[in-house]
Each structure stands twice: as structure tokens, then as C-alpha cells.
Amino acid sequence: MKPSVLILGARSDIGNAVAHKFAAQGHPIQLAARQSETLDAEKTNLQLRYGVPVTLHEFDALLTETHAQFLAMLPELPEVAVSVVGLMESQERSERDHLLARCIMRSNYEGPANLLALLANRFEERGSGTLVGLSSVAGERGRATNYVYGSAKAGFTAFLSGLRSRFAKSDVHVVTVLPGYVATKMTEGMNLPAWLTAQPSEVAESIVVAVERKKNVIYVRPVWRMIMLIIRLIPERLFKRVRM
């Protein structure tokens, strides 16, 4: 039996796709989400389709005070932990709703970072493990049209980078995933360019490959690497006048 994989945010389209990709390779799966009991049908589907053990675990990224207990209740410490936790709302709503803005920041940075930090310490004690964090290209430069969401993802990207440096001389590895646009329920209704928009299955496949090959930072569609390089190089005096 291959080592187990914990998926944080398992209810999401990407989380579901990740579960299927790892289960197809024979990994036991731990699905963690709010109202986890509603994932029972997906649990059965994974078990029957791939013949692997699947467990459900109640998890709320925003209830950081419960994270240590959450880990203690897992049937075993996973070898791979994938966080796909996140929340995206319109910039306009975020600017006018302080509580929503705070929730976006906590969902995309504080919550997942807190849980991964606890896992990092446990992986370090054991001497092995892989942490995967789903961040965003939106965190590579603050833009007027999504700076609340982008600033949280920027913090998460920096956090993952620091963890990776901390474990550079150990067998604990950290992967940062920068998907760009992804066709999910969260982006439904948005006018996204097809050539820049990945499917959840593409993201999942990239994650599985990154874990196997111990990659550090991955852009699901490589074109995003060049796009973000260009955006980062625009002088600030010009960039602040551009709406993008």
C-alpha cells in the first residue's frame, strides 16, 4: 500500500480531482472539509473505483484553534498533504465589506498556513513528508482588480517559500502550485480565456507529478510563467495606471 494523502478542502473541484489522481495510483485518501459527512458518496466512489481506503475528516480552515486536534484525530500522519483551501470574491465586494475581506484573507493565507505549519513540524519530527500549497499567480503582484485576494495569496506563497528553505537540507519537501485560471464552480460565470484556463484534472496531474519529481514551484500552464514575469517587470509608475 502506498503512503496516504491528506486533502484539505476536499469538497472543491480541484480537491476532488486531486483525490482521484492520487487514489488512481493506489494511495489511501484522507478527505478533509467542512460538513465532511456530505462527502460520503464521494468516499464510496473512490473506494469502489480504485480499491483504496478513504476516510472523512471534519476540517474548517478558519477555526485555527481546532487544527492541532484535527491532526491528532487522523488515523495516521499522511506522507503527502495537499491544501487547496481558498475563497475568491469580487474585489468590489471586498472593498465594501470588511468582514468579507477578512474572510478572504484568512481563508487564503492564515487558515491553510496555520495547518501546514503544524504538519511541517510533525513531518520534521518524522523525517519525511511533502506539503503542497495551492497559491495563485494573483499573489505575484498587487493589482487594482483583485488585491484583497492577491495579497492573501502573496502571503501564502511567501510562507511556502520560507518552509521550503527551512527544509532544504531535509527529506521534507514543499511544493507551491500557481494554477492561473481554473474552470471551477468558483470561477463559473467569469469570461476566462480558454488558452489560459486549466481544468481541475490538469491541476491535479501537475500536483501528482510535482510530488513525484520533488518540484518546487509549478505553473500548471507554463505560459503563466512568462506572463507573470512581464507583469513583474512593468515599472510601478506605469503599472499603477493599468487596470488588469
C-alpha positions in Angstrom: 0.0 0.0 0.0 1.3 3.4 -0.9 1.5 6.2 1.7 -1.6 8.2 2.5 -2.5 11.6 1.1 -4.4 14.2 3.1 -6.5 16.7 1.0 -7.5 19.9 2.8 -10.5 21.5 1.0 -11.6 18.2 -0.4 -15.1 19.5 -1.4 -13.7 21.8 -4.1 -13.4 20.8 -7.7 -9.7 20.8 -7.5 -9.7 18.8 -4.3 -11.9 16.2 -5.8 -9.7 15.9 -8.9 -6.6 15.6 -6.7 -8.2 12.8 -4.7 -9.0 10.9 -7.9 -5.4 11.3 -9.3 -3.7 10.0 -6.1 -6.3 7.3 -5.5 -5.8 6.0 -9.0 -2.1 5.4 -8.1 -3.1 3.4 -5.0 -2.7 6.0 -2.3 -5.1 5.9 0.7 -7.0 9.2 0.8 -8.0 11.4 3.7 -10.7 13.9 2.7 -10.9 16.9 4.9 -13.6 19.6 4.6 -16.4 21.3 6.4 -19.5 19.1 6.7 -17.4 16.2 5.8 -20.2 13.7 6.2 -21.8 15.1 3.0 -18.8 13.6 1.1 -19.8 10.1 1.9 -20.9 9.4 -1.6 -17.5 10.6 -3.0 -15.8 8.4 -0.3 -17.7 5.3 -1.6 -16.9 6.3 -5.2 -13.2 6.5 -4.6 -13.1 3.2 -2.6 -15.1 1.3 -5.2 -13.3 2.7 -8.3 -9.7 2.5 -7.0 -9.8 -0.1 -4.2 -8.1 2.2 -1.7 -9.1 3.2 1.9 -10.8 6.6 2.2 -11.6 8.4 5.4 -13.6 11.6 6.0 -12.5 14.3 8.5 -14.2 17.4 9.7 -12.0 20.5 9.0 -12.5 24.2 9.0 -9.5 26.3 7.9 -10.8 29.3 9.8 -11.1 27.6 13.1 -7.4 27.6 13.7 -7.7 26.7 17.3 -9.0 23.3 16.3 -6.2 22.4 13.9 -4.0 20.6 16.4 -6.9 18.4 17.5 -7.8 17.8 13.8 -4.3 16.4 13.2 -4.4 14.3 16.3 -7.7 12.7 15.2 -6.3 11.5 11.8 -5.9 7.7 11.6 -2.3 8.2 10.6 0.0 11.0 9.8 -0.1 11.4 5.9 3.0 11.3 3.8 1.6 14.0 1.5 -0.7 16.9 2.5 -2.3 19.0 -0.2 -4.0 22.2 0.7 -6.5 23.5 -1.9 -8.3 25.7 0.6 -9.3 29.1 -0.7 -12.0 31.7 -1.2 -12.4 34.3 -4.0 -15.0 37.0 -4.2 -15.1 40.2 -6.4 -12.7 43.0 -5.5 -15.7 45.4 -5.4 -17.5 43.5 -2.7 -14.3 43.0 -0.8 -13.6 46.8 -0.7 -17.0 47.5 0.8 -17.4 44.5 3.1 -14.7 44.4 5.8 -15.9 41.1 7.2 -15.8 39.5 3.7 -12.3 40.9 3.0 -11.1 39.5 6.3 -12.6 36.1 5.5 -10.9 36.1 2.1 -7.5 36.9 3.7 -7.9 34.3 6.4 -9.2 31.6 4.0 -6.3 32.0 1.6 -3.5 32.6 4.0 -4.0 32.3 7.7 -6.0 29.1 7.8 -4.0 26.9 5.4 -0.7 28.3 6.6 -1.5 27.5 10.2 -2.4 23.9 9.4 0.6 23.4 7.1 2.8 24.8 9.8 1.6 22.2 12.3 2.1 19.5 9.7 5.5 20.8 8.9 6.6 20.3 12.5 5.3 16.7 12.5 6.9 15.9 9.2 10.2 17.3 10.5 9.9 15.0 13.6 9.2 12.0 11.4 11.9 13.0 8.9 9.8 12.9 5.8 6.8 14.2 4.0 5.6 16.5 1.3 3.5 19.7 1.7 1.6 21.1 -1.3 0.0 24.5 -1.2 -2.3 25.9 -3.8 -1.5 29.6 -4.2 -2.1 31.9 -7.2 -0.4 34.0 -9.8 -2.6 36.8 -8.3 -0.1 36.9 -5.5 2.9 37.8 -7.6 1.9 41.4 -7.9 -0.8 43.5 -6.4 -3.4 44.6 -8.9 -6.3 47.0 -8.5 -8.8 44.4 -9.6 -8.0 41.7 -7.0 -5.6 43.0 -4.4 -7.5 41.6 -1.4 -7.4 38.1 -2.7 -4.0 38.6 -4.3 -2.4 39.9 -1.1 -3.5 36.8 0.8 -2.1 34.6 -1.9 1.1 36.6 -1.8 1.4 35.9 1.9 0.8 32.2 1.3 3.4 32.0 -1.5 6.0 33.6 0.8 5.1 31.2 3.6 5.5 28.2 1.4 8.8 29.6 0.1 10.1 30.0 3.6 9.1 26.5 4.6 10.9 25.1 1.5 14.1 26.9 2.5 13.7 25.7 6.1 13.7 22.1 4.9 16.2 22.4 2.1 18.6 20.0 3.8 16.0 17.5 4.9 13.6 15.0 3.4 10.6 17.3 4.0 9.6 18.9 0.7 7.3 21.8 -0.1 5.6 22.5 -3.4 4.0 25.8 -4.4 1.3 25.5 -7.1 0.4 28.5 -9.2 -2.5 27.4 -11.4 -3.6 30.7 -13.1 -7.3 30.5 -14.2 -9.1 27.2 -13.5 -12.6 26.3 -14.6 -14.3 25.6 -11.3 -17.5 26.4 -9.5 -15.7 29.4 -8.0 -14.9 30.9 -11.4 -18.2 29.9 -13.0 -19.7 32.8 -15.0 -16.4 34.6 -15.4 -15.2 35.3 -19.0 -11.9 33.4 -18.9 -9.7 32.9 -22.0 -9.6 29.2 -22.9 -5.9 29.2 -23.7 -5.1 30.4 -20.1 -7.7 28.3 -18.3 -6.8 24.9 -16.9 -9.2 22.1 -15.9 -9.2 20.7 -12.3 -7.8 17.5 -13.7 -4.8 19.4 -15.2 -4.1 21.0 -11.8 -4.3 17.6 -10.1 -2.0 15.9 -12.6 0.5 18.7 -12.2 0.4 18.2 -8.4 1.0 14.5 -8.6 3.9 15.0 -11.0 5.4 17.7 -8.7 5.2 15.4 -5.7 6.8 12.5 -7.5 9.6 14.7 -9.0 10.1 17.0 -6.0 9.4 20.1 -7.9 9.5 23.4 -6.0 7.2 25.9 -7.8 4.9 24.9 -10.6 2.8 26.9 -13.1 0.0 24.5 -14.3 0.1 26.1 -17.7 3.7 27.2 -18.4 2.6 30.3 -20.3 1.8 31.9 -16.9 5.5 31.9 -16.0 6.2 34.3 -18.9 3.1 36.4 -18.4 3.8 37.0 -14.7 7.5 37.7 -15.4 6.4 40.5 -17.8 3.9 41.8 -15.2 6.5 41.9 -12.5 8.9 43.9 -14.8 6.4 46.7 -15.5 7.7 49.9 -13.7 5.4 50.9 -10.8 4.8 54.3 -12.2 3.2 52.7 -15.3 1.7 49.7 -13.5 -0.4 51.7 -11.2 -2.2 53.3 -14.2 -3.1 50.0 -15.8 -6.3 48.2 -14.9 -5.8 44.4 -15.2 
